[in-house]
Amino acid sequence: MSTMTLLGIDIGKHSFHLHGQDAQGHQVLRKKTNRGQLLSTLAQLPACTVVMESCGGAHWLARQIGVQGHDVKLIAPQYVKPFVKGNKNDFIDAEAICEAASRPAMRFCSIKTAEQQTLSALHRVRESLIGHRTAAINQIHGFLLEFGISLPIGTAALHRVPTLLDNPQHPVPLSFKNLLMRLYRQIQQLDQEIKDIESDLKQQLKEDDAGSRLQSIPGIGPITASALLADIGDASNYRSGRDFSASLGLVPKQHSTGGKTVLLGITKRGDKHIRRLLVQGARAIMQHIDGRDDALGSWVRELLTRRHSNIVACALANKLARIVWAVLAKGGQYDPHPNA
């Protein structure tokens, strides 16, 4: 039997399908196992490269397999799909993972630590709570409008809801008043839960040196910094700042042929949450751009004379992403006057 050098694992909730190959790409292992038997099965195999798709549960499993001496790599599912041959089943998926991983130019994902996964979970819960709060606010606006009450846009106007409901100029049924007050209390509770999560994020960030250095970059506060730390991991996994920016979908989409280069809008690949945070940070910088006397301020002001503000915001977010990579990969903090 040939020595196995590459093992692809198709991950399921309860079952796992293994496909092993030797150095020549020949199949030497084909096995199905369950979650309880997987780690013990891998412990009996000689050390090799284990590859899985970067999906739910993959990062925890990668850490557990790595302890056994295997070299674990994660690959994005979209890079595996082109290698699926014929009809789809779990063993064919595991074989496709091996085929994709054997490509010399293949890109792999960094394995997240438990701390990174915790930060990521906090951000997902925060986004979910914000969505629920937005839905409740929109409901209050819509319900009040049905009774001829127009509430101004903005969270500050919500504090006027109890007063409006008690105003005799806007008589509403008692049951309707009770319903809106229930929504109002729900929004207050969601506000407090969001603040608690943001406090947890800031507290975890205080204990991380990289988080402090990231906050030295204009437009990046504790929320964006913690999201970046949860996603990036080891910045050396990206060859350059442009590679990191491209992974977030902040570079122009290219459709070139016949020697003619055609650039379109940004690709919008990768983590849309981080991309949105960087664009929001860019817009915050642009609001006070006249007060900046550094090279970044001059660059943005000159670009605003030639391009629409939306395009400038994306371009500035792209630049911020490159600065983030430089700060994490090379150390130090952001210097607004590097040549001074």
C-alpha positions in Angstrom: 0.0 0.0 0.0 1.3 3.4 -1.0 2.0 6.0 1.7 -0.8 8.5 2.0 0.3 12.1 1.7 -3.0 14.0 1.2 -6.3 13.4 3.0 -9.5 15.2 2.0 -12.4 15.2 4.4 -16.0 16.1 3.5 -17.6 17.5 6.6 -21.1 16.7 7.7 -23.0 17.2 10.9 -22.9 13.5 11.9 -20.9 11.7 9.1 -17.5 12.4 7.6 -16.2 11.0 4.3 -12.5 10.5 3.9 -10.5 10.3 0.6 -6.8 9.7 0.8 -4.2 10.0 -2.0 -0.5 9.1 -2.3 2.1 11.4 -3.8 1.1 10.4 -7.4 -2.6 11.2 -6.8 -3.8 7.6 -6.6 -6.5 6.7 -4.1 -5.3 4.8 -1.1 -8.1 5.4 1.4 -11.9 5.6 1.1 -13.7 5.6 4.3 -16.9 6.9 6.0 -16.9 7.6 9.8 -19.1 9.4 12.3 -18.3 12.3 14.5 -17.4 10.2 17.5 -15.0 8.0 15.6 -13.3 10.7 13.4 -10.5 11.9 15.7 -9.6 8.3 16.8 -9.5 7.2 13.2 -7.2 10.1 12.2 -5.0 9.4 15.2 -4.2 5.9 13.7 -3.1 7.3 10.4 0.4 8.4 9.6 1.0 12.2 9.7 -0.1 13.7 6.4 -1.7 16.9 5.0 -5.4 17.0 5.9 -7.6 19.3 3.9 -11.2 20.3 4.6 -13.6 23.0 3.3 -13.8 26.1 5.4 -17.4 25.7 6.6 -19.3 25.2 9.9 -17.2 23.4 12.5 -14.1 23.3 10.4 -11.9 25.6 12.5 -12.5 23.7 15.7 -11.9 20.4 13.9 -8.8 21.7 12.3 -7.3 22.6 15.7 -8.1 19.1 17.1 -6.6 17.3 14.1 -3.5 19.6 14.2 -2.8 18.5 17.8 -2.4 14.9 16.4 0.6 16.0 14.2 -1.2 16.4 10.9 -0.7 19.4 8.7 -4.2 20.8 8.4 -5.4 23.2 5.7 -8.7 24.8 5.0 -9.9 25.7 1.5 -12.9 27.9 0.5 -15.8 25.8 -0.9 -15.9 27.9 -4.1 -12.4 26.7 -5.0 -13.5 23.1 -4.6 -16.6 23.1 -6.7 -14.9 23.2 -10.1 -13.1 19.9 -9.3 -16.3 17.9 -8.6 -16.5 15.3 -11.3 -19.9 13.9 -12.5 -22.8 13.6 -10.1 -22.3 15.0 -6.6 -22.0 12.8 -3.5 -19.9 13.0 -0.3 -17.0 10.8 -1.5 -16.8 12.7 -4.8 -16.7 15.9 -2.7 -13.8 14.6 -0.6 -11.9 13.6 -3.8 -12.5 17.1 -5.2 -11.1 18.6 -2.0 -7.9 16.6 -2.6 -7.8 17.6 -6.2 -8.2 21.3 -5.4 -5.6 21.2 -2.6 -3.0 19.6 -4.8 -3.0 22.6 -7.2 0.3 24.5 -6.6 -1.4 28.0 -6.8 -4.3 27.1 -4.6 -5.2 29.6 -1.8 -6.0 28.4 1.7 -7.8 29.9 4.6 -6.1 30.6 8.0 -7.3 28.5 10.9 -9.1 30.6 13.5 -8.3 30.4 17.2 -11.0 30.0 19.8 -10.6 33.7 20.7 -11.2 34.7 17.1 -14.3 32.5 16.9 -15.6 34.1 20.0 -15.1 37.6 18.6 -16.8 36.5 15.4 -19.8 35.1 17.3 -20.1 38.4 19.3 -20.2 40.3 16.0 -22.8 38.0 14.5 -25.1 38.3 17.5 -24.6 42.1 17.5 -25.6 42.3 13.9 -28.7 40.1 14.6 -29.7 42.4 17.5 -29.3 45.5 15.3 -31.5 43.9 12.7 -34.2 43.1 15.2 -34.0 46.7 16.6 -34.3 48.2 13.1 -37.3 46.0 12.4 -39.0 47.1 15.6 -38.3 50.8 14.9 -39.7 50.5 11.4 -42.8 48.9 12.8 -43.4 51.8 15.2 -43.0 54.3 12.4 -45.4 52.4 10.2 -48.0 51.8 12.9 -48.0 55.5 14.0 -48.4 56.6 10.5 -51.6 54.5 10.2 -53.1 56.8 12.9 -51.8 60.0 11.3 -48.7 60.4 13.5 -45.5 61.1 11.6 -42.4 60.3 13.6 -39.1 61.9 12.5 -36.3 59.7 11.4 -33.6 58.9 13.9 -33.3 57.1 17.2 -33.6 60.3 19.2 -37.2 60.7 18.0 -38.1 57.3 19.6 -38.0 58.9 23.0 -41.1 60.9 22.0 -43.2 57.8 21.5 -44.7 57.7 25.1 -45.5 61.4 25.0 -47.1 61.1 21.6 -49.3 58.2 22.7 -50.5 60.2 25.7 -51.2 63.4 23.6 -54.9 64.0 23.4 -54.4 65.6 20.0 -53.6 62.1 18.7 -56.2 59.8 20.3 -55.4 56.1 19.8 -57.1 52.9 21.2 -55.7 51.7 24.5 -54.8 48.3 23.0 -52.8 50.0 20.3 -51.0 52.1 22.8 -50.1 49.0 24.8 -48.8 47.3 21.7 -46.5 50.2 20.8 -45.3 50.6 24.3 -44.4 46.9 24.2 -42.4 47.5 21.0 -40.8 50.6 22.6 -39.7 48.5 25.7 -38.3 45.9 23.3 -36.2 48.5 21.5 -34.8 49.7 24.9 -33.9 46.1 25.8 -32.2 45.5 22.5 -30.3 48.8 22.9 -29.0 47.6 26.2 -28.0 44.1 24.9 -26.2 45.8 22.0 -24.3 48.0 24.4 -23.4 45.0 26.6 -21.9 43.1 23.6 -20.0 46.2 22.4 -18.6 46.5 26.0 -17.4 42.9 25.8 -15.8 43.5 22.4 -14.0 46.6 23.7 -12.8 44.7 26.8 -11.4 41.8 24.8 -9.7 44.4 22.5 -7.9 46.0 25.5 -6.0 42.8 26.1 -4.7 42.6 22.5 -1.8 44.6 21.3 -2.8 44.3 17.6 -6.2 45.8 18.5 -4.6 48.9 20.0 -2.4 49.3 16.9 -5.3 48.9 14.5 -7.2 51.7 16.3 -4.3 54.1 15.5 -5.6 54.0 11.8 -8.1 56.7 10.9 -11.6 55.5 10.5 -11.1 52.3 12.6 -12.6 52.1 16.0 -13.0 49.2 18.5 -15.8 47.5 16.6 -14.0 47.5 13.3 -10.7 46.5 14.9 -12.3 43.6 16.7 -14.0 42.4 13.5 -10.7 42.6 11.6 -8.9 40.6 14.3 -11.7 37.9 14.2 -11.3 37.6 10.4 -7.7 38.0 9.5 -5.8 35.8 11.9 -2.2 35.7 10.7 -1.7 38.7 8.2 1.3 36.9 6.7 -1.2 34.6 4.9 -1.7 37.5 2.5 1.3 38.3 0.3 0.4 42.0 0.2 -2.1 44.6 1.2 -3.7 44.3 -2.2 -4.3 40.6 -1.6 -6.0 41.4 1.7 -8.1 44.1 0.2 -9.1 41.8 -2.7 -10.2 39.2 -0.2 -12.7 41.7 1.2 -14.0 42.6 -2.3 -12.7 46.2 -2.3 -10.7 46.0 -5.5 -12.3 46.6 -9.0 -13.8 43.7 -10.9 -11.8 43.0 -14.0 -13.2 41.9 -17.4 -10.4 42.1 -19.8 -9.8 40.4 -23.1 -7.8 40.9 -26.3 -5.2 43.0 -24.5 -7.9 45.6 -23.5 -8.2 46.1 -19.7 -11.7 46.8 -18.5 -12.3 47.6 -14.8 -15.8 47.6 -13.3 -17.1 48.2 -9.8 -15.7 46.5 -6.7 -16.0 42.7 -6.6 -17.9 42.6 -3.2 -16.3 39.2 -2.4 -15.4 38.1 1.1 -16.8 39.3 4.4 -19.4 41.9 3.7 -19.6 42.8 7.4 -16.0 44.0 7.5 -16.3 45.6 4.0 -19.3 47.6 5.3 -17.4 48.7 8.4 -14.4 49.9 6.4 -16.7 51.8 4.0 -18.4 53.4 7.0 -15.1 54.3 8.5 -14.1 55.9 5.1 -17.2 58.0 5.1 -16.5 59.1 8.6 -13.1 60.3 7.5 -14.6 62.1 4.5 -17.0 64.1 6.7 -14.0 65.8 8.4 -11.5 65.6 5.5 -10.9 69.4 5.4 -9.4 69.2 8.9 -6.8 66.6 8.0 -3.3 67.9 7.1 -1.6 64.6 6.4 -1.0 62.7 3.1 -4.3 60.8 3.5 -6.3 64.0 3.7 -4.6 65.5 0.6 -5.2 62.3 -1.3 -8.9 62.2 -0.5 -9.4 65.9 -1.2 -7.7 65.6 -4.6 -9.8 62.5 -5.5 -13.0 64.2 -4.5 -12.4 66.8 -7.2 -12.5 64.0 -9.9 -14.8 61.3 -8.6 -18.2 60.8 -7.0 -18.1 60.6 -3.2 -19.4 56.9 -3.4 -16.4 56.0 -5.5 -14.0 57.9 -3.2 -15.5 56.1 -0.2 -14.7 52.6 -1.7 -11.3 53.8 -2.8 -10.5 55.0 0.7 -11.9 51.8 2.2 -9.5 49.9 -0.1 -6.6 52.1 1.2 -7.6 51.5 4.8 -7.6 47.7 4.2 -4.0 48.0 2.8 -3.0 50.0 5.8 -4.5 47.4 8.1 -2.4 44.7 6.5 0.7 46.7 6.8 0.1 47.4 10.5 -0.5 43.8 11.3 2.1 42.2 9.0 5.0 44.7 9.6 4.2 45.8 13.2 4.1 49.3 14.6 1.3 51.8 14.4 -0.1 54.0 11.7 2.1 57.1 11.0 0.1 60.0 9.4 3.4 61.8 8.6 5.8 59.0 7.5 8.3 61.4 5.9 8.3 64.1 8.6 
